[in-house]
Amino acid sequence: MSVDTNVSGKNLAPYRTLRHERFRILVAPQLVGMAEAMRIVASGRLSKKLKVEFSPVGGADECCR
């Protein structure tokens, strides 16, 4: 996972945009087809922490081959 807070002037067209309360989350096109479901949880008051739970397409057996 990569975090980039400076996106001004960058081409964001290939990314899928998700919203989570005050955050905008960009998902790379390579990851869109790999996930059956993703859950994003934000916690913390002063410094935000993001946790991503990822369910691969086809279940756990498919992701490890």
Secondary structure, 3 states (H helix, E strand, C coil): CCCCCCCCCCCCCCCEEEEECCEEEEECHHHHCCEEEEEEEEECCCCCEEEEEEEECCCHHHHCC
